[in-house]
Amino acid sequence: MRAHFIAIGGSAMHNLALALHDKGYKVTGSDDAIFEPSLGRLAKKGLLPAELGWFPEKLDSTIDAVILGMHAKADNPELLRAQELGLPIYSYPEFLYEQSKNKTRVVIGGSHGKTTITSMILHVMKFHGIEVDFMVGAQLDGFDNMVHLTEENDFMILEGDEYLSSPIDRRPKFHLYKPNIALLSGIAWDHINVFPTFDNYVEQFEIFISHLTDGGILVYNEEDPVVKRIAEAATNPIRKLAYQTPEYTVRDGKTLLATPEGDMPIEVFGAHNLSNLAGAKWICQNMGVDEADFYEAIATFRGASKRLEKIAENTRSIAYKDFAHSPSKVTATTRAVKQQYPDRKLVACLELHTYSSLNPEFLKEYQGALDTADEALVFYSPDALAIKRMAPISASQIAEAFQREDLLVYTDPEAFRSFLFSLDMQSQSVALLLMSSGNYGGLKFEDVRDLLKN
């Protein structure tokens, strides 16, 4: 089988290319920009394009599948050539469905928590030696790739993203997977450049539920009122299983999960992560893992990459980085760290980096998101606004949105770095939280470790 990737360098796309290569496909691809870690990982497998750019001559009638990434445009020369030749063209999710249509598809959806829940499930499966196919949105400890495909495995676990499928397919990715088992973790308006109203956004999750196969299973978070409403309103012939945050306690910076066998220490923390854990347990039980085996495995789960990932700690202070950027994620993550370390000064830093977060109309959704922090800071780059061709926003607009009088706002990377490295994390007891889907204009998170060296 021959597969050609248009925009092979993307995080998701290069992982799929590696998975197909490992499965025995002959893989080729093109891109106009490829960065690490994609560059090195593609090169290691001999899949790195010889030169950057688009080359229609790479495509001919012997190609079995053309896989189109979101980075490509609708007028991409290679795409036009593939259309001219009548080649089968797939979006990333379409191709994953083709690879899994004869398997039991388990799809994890929701505005937040889906990467962590998917990671928890995969951790449990690996712990117990259960082989599954998968696609997850973060690099996990103990897994070589973010995508794994076989002919023989019975289950395919898919992180169900609600963003668009490709430049020529404007359907949300998770509409294409047709799950046998699905989970909905929560709904909080996001991607406003694609879904201009909250109702329009919620509708995508209603469609997701409607695409469950007849007789399928929907696991849903009944503590989220929107999820509860649409799950209970669904009329298709499916079984519905509700979950809620389990009982837990925090003692001396350690979270203890209540189980039938007593309190069990776990590595993750925060109410949102305990909720994620409850959802993952239901999914694993419906995949044949009993409750006791789930608890045994989940006790060693340390979290997904960039999801409350510990950077460093010393005897007095600790630093975390987190991918949180939407209002609900920022609120949940900030609360989680404060609850875990109530006696430490929580310094919460948020970078506004996505299209939604930099939109003046959407900014008001952040009201109260950083209230749990003892000291709160927002960073954004005017250059990012210019690149996205968005109207400028001011520090006063941000302060007004967050409704916090002592909020610090930085736009200069060096000024932000100076603030960060002025923190006394040696003699003071501090919990530093860095939330971003970017890097604060070039901050090396490894350098933050220097703040905590004894």
DODO-136926 format. One record per residue (C-alpha): x, y, z; residue in one letter. Coordinates in Angstrom, 2 decimals, padded with zeros to 5 digits. Layout:
// DODO-136926
(site (X; Y; Z); "A") ...
END
This chain:
// DODO-136926
(site (000.00; 000.00; 000.00); "M") (site (001.23; 003.49; -000.86); "R") (site (000.22; 006.54; 001.15); "A") (site (001.21; 010.13; 000.42); "H") (site (000.92; 012.86; 003.07); "F") (site (000.27; 016.47; 002.08); "I") (site (001.67; 018.37; 005.11); "A") (site (003.53; 015.44; 006.66); "I") (site (005.32; 017.57; 009.27); "G") (site (002.37; 018.25; 011.58); "G") (site (002.24; 016.76; 015.06); "S") (site (-000.67; 014.46; 014.24); "A") (site (000.25; 013.87; 010.59); "M") (site (003.83; 012.75; 011.16); "H") (site (002.70; 010.33; 013.87); "N") (site (000.21; 008.76; 011.46); "L") (site (002.96; 008.56; 008.82); "A") (site (005.21; 006.73; 011.30); "L") (site (002.38; 004.37; 012.26); "A") (site (001.69; 003.46; 008.62); "L") (site (005.40; 002.96; 007.98); "H") (site (005.53; 000.59; 010.95); "D") (site (002.48; -001.21; 009.55); "K") (site (004.31; -001.86; 006.28); "G") (site (003.00; 000.94; 004.06); "Y") (site (005.24; 002.74; 001.60); "K") (site (004.98; 006.33; 002.87); "V") (site (005.90; 009.57; 001.11); "T") (site (005.07; 013.16; 001.96); "G") (site (005.65; 016.86; 001.50); "S") (site (005.55; 020.03; 003.57); "D") (site (006.73; 023.62; 003.33); "D") (site (008.00; 023.69; 006.94); "A") (site (008.99; 020.87; 009.31); "I") (site (010.23; 021.41; 012.85); "F") (site (011.38; 019.25; 015.72); "E") (site (010.41; 016.76; 016.95); "P") (site (008.69; 015.86; 013.66); "S") (site (011.85; 016.51; 011.65); "L") (site (014.09; 014.15; 013.60); "G") (site (011.47; 011.43; 013.96); "R") (site (010.69; 011.42; 010.23); "L") (site (014.39; 011.43; 009.36); "A") (site (015.04; 008.45; 011.64); "K") (site (012.52; 006.36; 009.69); "K") (site (013.69; 007.64; 006.28); "G") (site (010.43; 009.55; 005.73); "L") (site (011.74; 013.13; 005.74); "L") (site (011.14; 014.84; 002.37); "P") (site (014.36; 015.52; 000.47); "A") (site (013.43; 019.19; 000.20); "E") (site (010.73; 021.49; 001.47); "L") (site (007.86; 022.53; -000.76); "G") (site (005.03; 021.07; -002.78); "W") (site (005.81; 018.77; -005.71); "F") (site (002.82; 017.60; -007.76); "P") (site (005.08; 015.21; -009.65); "E") (site (005.30; 013.06; -006.52); "K") (site (001.73; 011.95; -007.15); "L") (site (000.78; 009.28; -009.67); "D") (site (-001.87; 006.61; -010.18); "S") (site (-000.01; 004.03; -008.06); "T") (site (-000.83; 005.88; -004.80); "I") (site (-003.58; 004.18; -002.78); "D") (site (-004.31; 007.02; -000.35); "A") (site (-003.59; 010.73; -000.16); "V") (site (-003.87; 012.07; 003.40); "I") (site (-004.50; 015.81; 003.64); "L") (site (-003.39; 017.78; 006.68); "G") (site (-005.00; 020.95; 008.06); "M") (site (-001.82; 022.92; 007.37); "H") (site (-002.35; 022.55; 003.60); "A") (site (-004.60; 024.97; 001.74); "K") (site (-007.46; 024.10; -000.60); "A") (site (-005.38; 025.27; -003.59); "D") (site (-002.31; 023.20; -002.64); "N") (site (-000.61; 022.05; -005.88); "P") (site (-000.31; 018.45; -004.68); "E") (site (-003.97; 018.37; -003.67); "L") (site (-004.98; 019.74; -007.08); "L") (site (-002.86; 017.05; -008.75); "R") (site (-004.44; 014.31; -006.61); "A") (site (-007.91; 015.57; -007.53); "Q") (site (-006.94; 015.65; -011.21); "E") (site (-005.77; 012.02; -011.02); "L") (site (-008.89; 010.95; -009.14); "G") (site (-006.88; 009.53; -006.25); "L") (site (-008.61; 008.63; -002.96); "P") (site (-008.15; 011.71; -000.71); "I") (site (-008.70; 011.39; 003.04); "Y") (site (-008.64; 013.82; 005.91); "S") (site (-006.73; 012.63; 008.96); "Y") (site (-009.88; 011.43; 010.79); "P") (site (-011.36; 009.86; 007.65); "E") (site (-008.26; 007.74; 007.21); "F") (site (-008.26; 006.71; 010.88); "L") (site (-011.86; 005.56; 010.45); "Y") (site (-010.90; 003.52; 007.39); "E") (site (-008.16; 001.86; 009.45); "Q") (site (-010.58; 001.04; 012.29); "S") (site (-013.98; 000.42; 010.68); "K") (site (-013.80; -003.31; 011.48); "N") (site (-012.75; -002.70; 015.10); "K") (site (-014.55; -001.56; 018.24); "T") (site (-013.99; 002.19; 018.21); "R") (site (-013.71; 003.97; 021.56); "V") (site (-013.86; 007.76; 021.12); "V") (site (-013.11; 010.23; 023.93); "I") (site (-014.72; 013.63; 023.33); "G") (site (-015.18; 016.88; 025.24); "G") (site (-013.84; 020.43; 025.36); "S") (site (-011.37; 019.44; 028.05); "H") (site (-009.84; 016.32; 029.56); "G") (site (-009.92; 014.16; 026.45); "K") (site (-006.12; 013.81; 026.12); "T") (site (-005.78; 012.93; 029.80); "T") (site (-008.65; 010.43; 029.74); "I") (site (-007.31; 008.78; 026.58); "T") (site (-003.86; 008.64; 028.18); "S") (site (-005.28; 007.07; 031.35); "M") (site (-007.03; 004.36; 029.33); "I") (site (-003.88; 003.59; 027.34); "L") (site (-001.82; 003.47; 030.53); "H") (site (-004.20; 000.92; 032.05); "V") (site (-004.20; -001.19; 028.89); "M") (site (-000.41; -001.18; 028.68); "K") (site (-000.08; -001.97; 032.40); "F") (site (-002.17; -005.11; 031.93); "H") (site (-000.63; -006.10; 028.59); "G") (site (-003.79; -005.51; 026.54); "I") (site (-002.88; -004.59; 022.96); "E") (site (-005.01; -001.86; 021.36); "V") (site (-004.76; 000.50; 018.41); "D") (site (-004.88; 004.17; 019.31); "F") (site (-004.56; 007.84; 018.44); "M") (site (-003.86; 010.30; 021.26); "V") (site (-003.01; 014.00; 021.19); "G") (site (000.14; 013.93; 023.34); "A") (site (003.35; 011.95; 023.53); "Q") (site (003.03; 009.42; 026.37); "L") (site (005.69; 007.80; 028.51); "D") (site (006.21; 004.22; 027.39); "G") (site (004.72; 004.77; 023.91); "F") (site (006.87; 005.40; 020.81); "D") (site (004.18; 007.15; 018.77); "N") (site (000.92; 009.02; 019.27); "M") (site (-000.69; 006.71; 016.68); "V") (site (-000.56; 002.90; 016.58); "H") (site (-002.29; 000.80; 013.92); "L") (site (-002.48; -002.96; 013.39); "T") (site (-004.63; -005.44; 011.53); "E") (site (-005.19; -007.74; 014.50); "E") (site (-006.13; -005.60; 017.55); "N") (site (-009.82; -005.57; 018.48); "D") (site (-010.06; -002.03; 019.91); "F") (site (-009.17; 001.39; 018.48); "M") (site (-009.04; 004.20; 021.07); "I") (site (-009.40; 007.67; 019.53); "L") (site (-009.10; 011.11; 021.06); "E") (site (-012.10; 012.87; 019.55); "G") (site (-011.25; 016.44; 018.57); "D") (site (-014.13; 018.75; 017.63); "E") (site (-011.96; 020.91; 015.32); "Y") (site (-012.29; 020.74; 011.52); "L") (site (-011.09; 017.72; 009.56); "S") (site (-009.24; 019.26; 006.61); "S") (site (-009.15; 022.32; 004.33); "P") (site (-011.75; 020.66; 002.09); "I") (site (-013.77; 018.94; 004.81); "D") (site (-015.27; 021.35; 007.35); "R") (site (-016.80; 018.65; 009.55); "R") (site (-015.46; 018.24; 013.09); "P") (site (-013.03; 015.34; 013.30); "K") (site (-015.01; 013.40; 015.89); "F") (site (-018.07; 013.29; 013.63); "H") (site (-016.24; 010.86; 011.37); "L") (site (-015.30; 008.11; 013.84); "Y") (site (-018.76; 006.51; 014.40); "K") (site (-017.94; 005.24; 017.91); "P") (site (-019.13; 002.00; 019.44); "N") (site (-018.19; 003.38; 022.86); "I") (site (-017.97; 007.13; 023.48); "A") (site (-017.23; 009.48; 026.36); "L") (site (-018.13; 013.14; 026.85); "L") (site (-016.11; 014.89; 029.56); "S") (site (-017.40; 018.46; 029.43); "G") (site (-018.49; 021.26; 027.13); "I") (site (-017.08; 024.78; 027.32); "A") (site (-017.24; 027.05; 024.28); "W") (site (-014.04; 026.98; 022.23); "D") (site (-012.83; 027.48; 018.63); "H") (site (-014.98; 030.56; 018.14); "I") (site (-013.38; 031.18; 014.73); "N") (site (-015.21; 028.04; 013.56); "V") (site (-018.21; 027.85; 015.93); "F") (site (-019.38; 031.47; 016.30); "P") (site (-022.02; 030.82; 018.97); "T") (site (-022.22; 028.61; 022.02); "F") (site (-025.33; 026.87; 020.66); "D") (site (-023.54; 026.10; 017.41); "N") (site (-020.64; 024.64; 019.40); "Y") (site (-022.93; 022.47; 021.56); "V") (site (-024.66; 021.19; 018.43); "E") (site (-021.41; 019.51; 017.36); "Q") (site (-021.52; 017.33; 020.48); "F") (site (-025.17; 016.47; 019.89); "E") (site (-024.21; 015.29; 016.40); "I") (site (-021.32; 013.31; 017.91); "F") (site (-023.76; 011.46; 020.19); "I") (site (-026.12; 010.82; 017.27); "S") (site (-023.29; 009.10; 015.38); "H") (site (-022.86; 006.40; 018.02); "L") (site (-023.55; 002.98; 016.52); "T") (site (-026.89; 001.39; 017.46); "D") (site (-026.47; -000.46; 020.75); "G") (site (-023.39; 001.58; 021.59); "G") (site (-022.41; 002.99; 024.97); "I") (site (-022.21; 006.66; 025.98); "L") (site (-020.23; 007.44; 029.15); "V") (site (-020.83; 011.04; 030.23); "Y") (site (-019.96; 013.49; 032.99); "N") (site (-023.24; 014.23; 034.74); "E") (site (-021.64; 017.07; 036.72); "E") (site (-021.44; 019.14; 033.53); "D") (site (-024.99; 020.53; 033.04); "P") (site (-024.69; 020.86; 029.26); "V") (site (-023.29; 017.35; 028.82); "V") (site (-026.00; 015.97; 031.13); "K") (site (-028.74; 017.77; 029.18); "R") (site (-027.71; 016.59; 025.71); "I") (site (-026.85; 013.06; 026.88); "A") (site (-030.21; 012.58; 028.55); "E") (site (-032.01; 014.11; 025.56); "A") (site (-030.41; 011.72; 023.06); "A") (site (-033.00; 009.31; 021.62); "T") (site (-030.83; 006.99; 019.54); "N") (site (-030.69; 003.35; 020.74); "P") (site (-027.64; 003.51; 023.04); "I") (site (-026.82; 002.69; 026.66); "R") (site (-025.93; 005.67; 028.86); "K") (site (-023.55; 005.53; 031.84); "L") (site (-023.08; 008.65; 033.97); "A") (site (-020.01; 009.39; 036.07); "Y") (site (-019.04; 012.01; 038.64); "Q") (site (-015.95; 013.04; 040.58); "T") (site (-015.05; 010.29; 043.06); "P") (site (-014.31; 010.92; 046.73); "E") (site (-010.73; 011.90; 047.53); "Y") (site (-008.65; 013.71; 050.11); "T") (site (-005.43; 015.72; 049.98); "V") (site (-002.85; 015.24; 052.73); "R") (site (000.58; 016.84; 052.79); "D") (site (000.57; 017.52; 049.04); "G") (site (-000.55; 013.96; 048.17); "K") (site (-003.95; 013.01; 046.72); "T") (site (-005.66; 009.90; 048.11); "L") (site (-008.44; 008.30; 046.07); "L") (site (-011.24; 006.53; 047.95); "A") (site (-011.57; 002.95; 046.68); "T") (site (-013.42; -000.15; 047.97); "P") (site (-010.09; -001.29; 049.44); "E") (site (-009.44; 002.03; 051.22); "G") (site (-007.64; 005.27; 050.38); "D") (site (-005.11; 004.85; 047.56); "M") (site (-002.34; 007.38; 046.77); "P") (site (-002.29; 008.52; 043.15); "I") (site (000.15; 010.63; 041.14); "E") (site (-002.36; 013.01; 039.49); "V") (site (-004.32; 015.64; 041.39); "F") (site (-007.15; 018.15; 041.09); "G") (site (-010.91; 017.63; 040.93); "A") (site (-010.85; 017.75; 037.12); "H") (site (-008.29; 014.93; 036.96); "N") (site (-010.25; 012.84; 039.46); "L") (site (-013.31; 013.35; 037.26); "S") (site (-011.24; 012.27; 034.25); "N") (site (-010.18; 009.19; 036.18); "L") (site (-013.81; 008.25; 036.89); "A") (site (-014.65; 008.48; 033.18); "G") (site (-011.59; 006.42; 032.24); "A") (site (-012.64; 003.73; 034.74); "K") (site (-016.05; 003.32; 033.08); "W") (site (-014.42; 003.03; 029.65); "I") (site (-011.87; 000.47; 030.84); "C") (site (-014.58; -001.60; 032.51); "Q") (site (-016.49; -001.66; 029.22); "N") (site (-013.29; -002.84; 027.53); "M") (site (-013.01; -005.79; 029.91); "G") (site (-010.82; -004.43; 032.74); "V") (site (-012.39; -004.92; 036.16); "D") (site (-012.41; -002.23; 038.84); "E") (site (-009.62; -003.70; 040.98); "A") (site (-007.31; -004.05; 037.98); "D") (site (-008.09; -000.47; 036.95); "F") (site (-007.10; 000.89; 040.38); "Y") (site (-003.91; -001.15; 040.40); "E") (site (-002.86; 000.37; 037.07); "A") (site (-004.03; 003.96; 037.56); "I") (site (-002.02; 004.32; 040.78); "A") (site (001.12; 004.61; 038.63); "T") (site (-000.27; 007.08; 036.03); "F") (site (001.74; 010.31; 036.14); "R") (site (-000.23; 012.35; 033.63); "G") (site (-000.09; 013.22; 029.95); "A") (site (002.65; 015.41; 028.54); "S") (site (002.10; 019.14; 029.27); "K") (site (-000.93; 018.36; 031.46); "R") (site (000.09; 019.51; 034.96); "L") (site (003.57; 018.30; 034.13); "E") (site (006.06; 018.90; 036.92); "K") (site (009.05; 020.98; 035.75); "I") (site (011.05; 020.89; 038.98); "A") (site (010.78; 021.09; 042.75); "E") (site (012.92; 021.69; 045.80); "N") (site (012.20; 021.37; 049.50); "T") (site (010.09; 024.56; 049.56); "R") (site (008.72; 025.20; 046.05); "S") (site (007.41; 023.47; 042.95); "I") (site (006.80; 024.43; 039.29); "A") (site (004.33; 022.98; 036.79); "Y") (site (003.54; 023.60; 033.14); "K") (site (000.14; 022.90; 031.66); "D") (site (-001.49; 023.12; 028.22); "F") (site (-004.51; 024.93; 029.69); "A") (site (-005.65; 027.87; 027.58); "H") (site (-009.47; 027.89; 027.48); "S") (site (-011.29; 029.52; 030.40); "P") (site (-012.64; 026.28; 031.87); "S") (site (-009.23; 024.59; 031.71); "K") (site (-007.49; 027.59; 033.27); "V") (site (-010.00; 027.68; 036.11); "T") (site (-009.76; 023.94; 036.80); "A") (site (-005.97; 023.79; 036.63); "T") (site (-005.44; 026.83; 038.87); "T") (site (-007.86; 025.48; 041.46); "R") (site (-006.21; 022.06; 041.36); "A") (site (-002.75; 023.42; 042.15); "V") (site (-004.05; 025.62; 044.97); "K") (site (-005.96; 022.71; 046.47); "Q") (site (-002.90; 020.47; 046.28); "Q") (site (-000.60; 023.10; 047.85); "Y") (site (-002.86; 025.32; 049.99); "P") (site (000.02; 026.62; 052.13); "D") (site (002.17; 027.75; 049.21); "R") (site (001.96; 031.05; 047.35); "K") (site (000.39; 030.18; 043.99); "L") (site (001.83; 032.24; 041.12); "V") (site (-000.32; 031.47; 038.05); "A") (site (000.88; 032.62; 034.62); "C") (site (-001.32; 032.34; 031.53); "L") (site (-000.32; 032.99; 027.94); "E") (site (-003.14; 034.06; 025.64); "L") (site (-002.07; 032.37; 022.43); "H") (site (-005.03; 030.85; 020.58); "T") (site (-007.43; 032.60; 018.21); "Y") (site (-010.27; 032.38; 020.72); "S") (site (-008.25; 033.66; 023.68); "S") (site (-007.08; 036.71; 021.72); "L") (site (-010.56; 037.65; 020.54); "N") (site (-011.88; 040.74; 022.42); "P") (site (-015.43; 039.35; 022.44); "E") (site (-014.30; 036.02; 023.89); "F") (site (-012.00; 037.51; 026.53); "L") (site (-014.89; 038.08; 028.93); "K") (site (-015.21; 034.29; 029.24); "E") (site (-012.03; 034.42; 031.38); "Y") (site (-013.69; 036.36; 034.19); "Q") (site (-012.63; 034.75; 037.48); "G") (site (-010.43; 032.11; 035.81); "A") (site (-007.34; 033.13; 037.82); "L") (site (-009.07; 034.09; 041.07); "D") (site (-007.68; 031.11; 042.99); "T") (site (-004.10; 032.28; 042.44); "A") (site (-002.33; 034.41; 045.02); "D") (site (-000.52; 036.22; 042.22); "E") (site (-001.84; 036.19; 038.65); "A") (site (-000.15; 037.15; 035.41); "L") (site (-001.23; 037.19; 031.76); "V") (site (001.20; 037.27; 028.84); "F") (site (000.32; 037.84; 025.21); "Y") (site (002.29; 038.81; 022.13); "S") (site (001.15; 041.67; 019.87); "P") (site (003.11; 039.86; 017.15); "D") (site (000.83; 036.84; 017.52); "A") (site (-002.16; 039.09; 016.91); "L") (site (-000.52; 040.51; 013.80); "A") (site (000.33; 037.04; 012.46); "I") (site (-003.27; 035.93; 013.00); "K") (site (-004.45; 039.19; 011.37); "R") (site (-006.44; 040.10; 014.45); "M") (site (-007.20; 043.52; 015.86); "A") (site (-004.86; 044.73; 018.64); "P") (site (-005.95; 044.30; 022.25); "I") (site (-004.77; 046.32; 025.23); "S") (site (-003.65; 045.45; 028.73); "A") (site (-006.68; 047.30; 030.07); "S") (site (-009.01; 045.12; 027.99); "Q") (site (-007.42; 042.03; 029.51); "I") (site (-007.62; 043.40; 033.05); "A") (site (-011.29; 044.25; 032.47); "E") (site (-011.98; 040.73; 031.16); "A") (site (-010.37; 038.89; 034.09); "F") (site (-011.95; 041.25; 036.65); "Q") (site (-008.87; 041.15; 038.87); "R") (site (-007.40; 044.49; 039.96); "E") (site (-003.93; 043.18; 040.79); "D") (site (-003.55; 041.24; 037.52); "L") (site (-000.11; 041.66; 035.92); "L") (site (-000.07; 041.89; 032.12); "V") (site (003.10; 041.44; 030.04); "Y") (site (003.61; 041.70; 026.29); "T") (site (007.41; 041.66; 026.17); "D") (site (009.06; 038.20; 026.50); "P") (site (012.15; 039.58; 028.22); "E") (site (010.10; 041.52; 030.77); "A") (site (008.11; 038.38; 031.51); "F") (site (011.29; 036.35; 031.87); "R") (site (012.70; 038.96; 034.25); "S") (site (009.57; 038.72; 036.39); "F") (site (009.80; 034.94; 036.42); "L") (site (013.44; 034.86; 037.45); "F") (site (012.87; 037.44; 040.15); "S") (site (010.72; 034.94; 042.05); "L") (site (012.31; 033.69; 045.26); "D") (site (011.62; 029.97; 045.15); "M") (site (014.43; 029.09; 047.52); "Q") (site (013.50; 030.79; 050.80); "S") (site (009.79; 031.24; 050.03); "Q") (site (007.22; 028.48; 049.60); "S") (site (005.89; 028.91; 046.05); "V") (site (003.81; 026.91; 043.57); "A") (site (004.49; 028.24; 040.07); "L") (site (002.02; 027.36; 037.33); "L") (site (002.80; 028.15; 033.69); "L") (site (-000.24; 027.67; 031.45); "M") (site (000.08; 027.97; 027.68); "S") (site (-000.26; 026.24; 024.34); "S") (site (002.76; 028.37; 023.28); "G") (site (006.06; 029.26; 024.95); "N") (site (005.73; 032.86; 026.20); "Y") (site (007.66; 034.29; 023.28); "G") (site (010.60; 031.87; 023.51); "G") (site (010.83; 030.80; 027.15); "L") (site (012.76; 027.57; 027.63); "K") (site (010.90; 025.66; 030.30); "F") (site (014.13; 023.84; 031.15); "E") (site (015.55; 027.16; 032.37); "D") (site (012.80; 027.35; 034.98); "V") (site (014.53; 024.46; 036.75); "R") (site (017.30; 026.90; 037.71); "D") (site (014.80; 028.75; 039.88); "L") (site (014.44; 025.71; 042.10); "L") (site (018.00; 024.49; 042.35); "K") (site (019.08; 024.19; 045.97); "N") 
END
